[in-house]
Amino acid sequence: MIRIGIVGYGNLARGAECAIAQNPDMCLAAVFTRRDPAAVTIRTPDVPVVKLGDIAQWKDRIDILLICGGSATDLPEMTPALARDFHVIDSFDNHSNIPDHYAAVDAAARETGHIALISAGWDPGLFSINRLYAEAVLPEGKNYTFWGKGVSQGHSDAVRRIPGVVDCRQYTIPVEQAMEAVRAGKDPELTTRQKHTRLCYVVAAEGADRAAIEDAIKTMPSYFADYDTTVEFITAEELQRDHSGLPHGGSVIRSGVTGWDRECRQTIEYKLTLESNPQFTASVLVAATRAVMKMYQRGERGCKTVFDIAPADLSRFSREEIIAHLL
């Protein structure tokens, strides 16, 4: 049994708890929180909720930690810090900052002989693998990634960190004309702004400067500055009534050519339609715990990404069973 600890208990962590319960070779050992543990109620019977400050006492009772924090401020600090004492997995999703995050986590994990997997969700994560496969198979072509329509947890979290914001749901919306041009094999040159728009439903605190909040959102580097972004202020009741779900999804498309005269147009498309973004992301993290433990047992150390995982390492079944039933 892989003994898993969960850090945090928000939407992603609750999804991870459910996913662990679906895997017979895993068990939830503890949930660690910055809140008062007595105020956190989890679903798994007889599993303790522990103050995050006491996590070092669990070194011998946890095989791997799932760090379920936000990419804006939590993971850049928490993942390197915890990788010194535990094997860890996170879902860091700020694409432009992944190289810096990788370097920090790699240094911390190698310092104490641990292994860490970062950016292990669906994008980055599963979509990253599909981009790599598609580019390798069709060397003459172009990759396109479209997200949504759906709620981005990381972007919503980034908005909630702005002073005066009580809550937020941020929707990423693909530009339909751009997707149609790609599927038609036109290989368009698309800027970031031409591929997606962003829509933010924001609940502001009473008396908050709404103009300042809107400006802070629209000018936020890496998250909104490169997109056409619409900000709509609504009440908490409206947010709960109309935007309580967390759907998402998207497509990775590669359009390329094959043949001596490049006469054949080939298109690869990988698509996800998700009713719950956090539950699906959590399911990826939970499956990845097997791979991390297998890599560690083979002597690997330091920071890893999904590109380093052999597909068979994700499965709980034997090599013979995989070949017989999935190949």
KEDOKOL-8752 format. One line per 10 residues: number of its first residue (from 1); for each residue x, y, z of C-alpha. Coordinates in steps of 0.02 Angstrom, whole numbers, padded with zeros to 5 digits. Layout:
BEGIN
NUM) X:Y:Z  ...
//
This chain:
BEGIN
1) 00000:00000:00000  00060:00173:-00045  00032:00285:00106  -00019:00456:00042  -00028:00622:00134  -00129:00767:00068  -00074:00946:00100  -00223:01063:00103  -00407:01024:00094  -00485:01125:-00045
11) -00567:01065:-00205  -00411:00978:-00271  -00375:00892:-00106  -00554:00830:-00089  -00539:00760:-00265  -00379:00672:-00215  -00462:00595:-00064  -00598:00522:-00175  -00470:00458:-00303  -00366:00371:-00169
21) -00523:00279:-00113  -00543:00210:-00290  -00368:00134:-00295  -00347:-00027:-00194  -00157:-00012:-00186  -00163:00156:-00095  -00222:00227:00069  -00242:00401:00140  -00128:00419:00291  -00163:00599:00344
31) -00224:00769:00287  -00117:00920:00333  -00194:01092:00347  -00148:01271:00391  -00320:01289:00468  -00375:01227:00638  -00379:01037:00613  -00534:01026:00722  -00627:01133:00595  -00586:01018:00447
41) -00698:00867:00418  -00642:00738:00290  -00736:00589:00218  -00613:00447:00250  -00646:00364:00418  -00509:00353:00550  -00386:00464:00456  -00314:00609:00557  -00315:00792:00507  -00150:00867:00564
51) -00083:01043:00582  00036:01077:00438  00167:01140:00560  00179:00963:00632  00209:00877:00465  00393:00836:00502  00333:00713:00634  00256:00608:00495  00414:00571:00396  00407:00384:00435
61) 00219:00368:00411  00200:00446:00239  00267:00375:00075  00221:00526:-00032  00135:00694:-00016  00010:00770:-00136  00029:00958:-00118  -00141:01031:-00160  -00103:01217:-00157  -00116:01358:-00282
71) 00018:01395:-00411  00018:01583:-00382  00094:01585:-00208  00079:01414:-00121  00173:01290:-00230  00329:01396:-00267  00364:01393:-00080  00282:01234:-00018  00346:01109:-00146  00533:01144:-00124
81) 00513:01154:00066  00420:00989:00081  00530:00901:-00049  00671:00908:00077  00578:00790:00194  00459:00692:00081  00430:00628:-00094  00305:00751:-00166  00189:00784:-00314  00113:00950:-00362
91) 00006:01020:-00503  00100:01184:-00533  00016:01256:-00688  00098:01424:-00723  00178:01366:-00887  00299:01511:-00907  00371:01486:-00732  00391:01296:-00739  00580:01301:-00777  00614:01407:-00621
101) 00499:01299:-00515  00584:01142:-00580  00757:01209:-00534  00704:01254:-00357  00618:01088:-00324  00759:00987:-00402  00889:01068:-00290  00784:01037:-00134  00742:00856:-00174  00921:00809:-00221
111) 00986:00888:-00061  00904:00751:00043  00886:00611:-00085  00701:00628:-00122  00602:00626:-00284  00475:00757:-00335  00352:00765:-00479  00291:00937:-00530  00156:01000:-00648  00066:00834:-00649
121) -00111:00878:-00698  -00193:00878:-00869  -00113:01038:-00933  00026:01040:-00893  00024:00850:-00882  -00075:00740:-01000  -00085:00875:-01134  00104:00898:-01121  00130:00714:-01163  00012:00726:-01310
131) 00102:00878:-01379  00266:00782:-01369  00196:00626:-01453  00112:00725:-01591  00268:00826:-01629  00375:00669:-01635  00253:00580:-01753  00223:00730:-01867  00388:00825:-01871  00322:00941:-02006
141) 00172:01023:-01927  00110:01137:-01790  00043:01108:-01616  -00109:01200:-01552  -00185:01191:-01379  -00357:01257:-01339  -00429:01261:-01163  -00610:01273:-01108  -00738:01330:-01099  -00706:01299:-00916
151) -00655:01361:-00746  -00469:01378:-00716  -00431:01342:-00533  -00259:01422:-00539  -00319:01581:-00622  -00469:01593:-00506  -00352:01573:-00358  -00237:01709:-00426  -00384:01831:-00434  -00439:01786:-00258
161) -00268:01843:-00195  -00302:02021:-00255  -00348:02138:-00110  -00534:02170:-00107  -00583:02008:-00194  -00695:01892:-00094  -00716:01756:-00226  -00695:01726:-00412  -00731:01605:-00553  -00621:01628:-00704
171) -00676:01549:-00868  -00556:01515:-01010  -00647:01518:-01177  -00572:01459:-01343  -00598:01567:-01496  -00705:01459:-01610  -00642:01536:-01772  -00463:01493:-01724  -00508:01311:-01685  -00602:01293:-01849
181) -00452:01359:-01946  -00336:01233:-01862  -00453:01085:-01891  -00468:01137:-02073  -00280:01118:-02093  -00248:01303:-02125  -00102:01308:-02001  -00140:01485:-01944  -00014:01590:-01849  -00107:01630:-01690
191) -00058:01745:-01549  -00106:01707:-01370  -00243:01837:-01383  -00314:01759:-01542  -00333:01585:-01466  -00426:01619:-01302  -00523:01748:-01206  -00543:01755:-01018  -00700:01795:-00919  -00693:01833:-00734
201) -00845:01835:-00620  -00787:01926:-00464  -00866:01951:-00294  -00791:02109:-00220  -00786:02155:-00037  -00903:02294:00017  -00822:02461:-00019  -00681:02385:-00122  -00610:02485:-00267  -00682:02389:-00414
211) -00585:02488:-00544  -00422:02443:-00456  -00472:02260:-00447  -00514:02256:-00632  -00349:02339:-00676  -00252:02217:-00566  -00334:02070:-00654  -00312:02132:-00831  -00129:02179:-00806  -00076:02023:-00709
221) 00078:01949:-00796  00071:01766:-00852  -00114:01754:-00810  -00215:01891:-00896  -00104:02024:-00973  -00090:01934:-01141  -00276:01899:-01160  -00436:01994:-01196  -00510:01985:-01022  -00685:02031:-00967
231) -00719:02064:-00782  -00897:02057:-00717  -00939:02095:-00536  -01078:01991:-00461  -01145:01948:-00289  -01093:01798:-00187  -01269:01729:-00209  -01256:01743:-00399  -01086:01658:-00396  -01155:01513:-00294
241) -01312:01499:-00399  -01236:01511:-00573  -01053:01462:-00555  -01037:01332:-00417  -00975:01196:-00535  -00795:01175:-00593  -00804:01108:-00772  -00659:01118:-00893  -00577:01030:-01039  -00492:01067:-01202
251) -00401:00998:-01353  -00224:00970:-01412  -00218:00974:-01602  -00070:00946:-01717  -00090:00975:-01901  00049:00907:-02010  00096:00830:-02176  00171:00665:-02231  00230:00591:-02396  00376:00627:-02513
261) 00285:00776:-02586  00196:00817:-02422  00037:00770:-02511  -00060:00701:-02362  -00131:00811:-02226  -00136:00724:-02056  -00222:00789:-01899  -00204:00725:-01723  -00329:00785:-01592  -00336:00737:-01409
271) -00486:00802:-01314  -00545:00809:-01133  -00720:00854:-01075  -00721:00869:-00886  -00870:00892:-00772  -00752:00922:-00626  -00582:00997:-00660  -00515:00969:-00481  -00575:00790:-00471  -00494:00746:-00637
281) -00332:00837:-00596  -00327:00749:-00429  -00350:00581:-00515  -00194:00616:-00620  -00094:00659:-00464  -00150:00502:-00375  -00106:00389:-00522  00064:00471:-00530  00106:00417:-00352  00140:00242:-00418
291) 00262:00308:-00547  00355:00414:-00420  00375:00269:-00299  00435:00153:-00439  00561:00282:-00500  00625:00305:-00323  00644:00117:-00300  00749:00114:-00460  00867:00241:-00384  00805:00400:-00468
301) 00812:00563:-00370  00772:00746:-00393  00633:00834:-00487  00536:00746:-00625  00398:00792:-00748  00271:00687:-00842  00398:00670:-00983  00503:00560:-00867  00365:00437:-00826  00358:00272:-00919
311) 00173:00238:-00959  00176:00068:-00874  00233:00148:-00711  00062:00229:-00692  -00030:00064:-00687  -00061:-00049:-00538  -00065:-00199:-00655  00082:-00309:-00703  00179:-00290:-00865  00100:-00453:-00928
321) -00077:-00391:-00890  -00044:-00224:-00975  00021:-00308:-01132  -00123:-00433:-01137  -00264:-00310:-01111  -00208:-00136:-01165  -00078:-00153:-01302
//
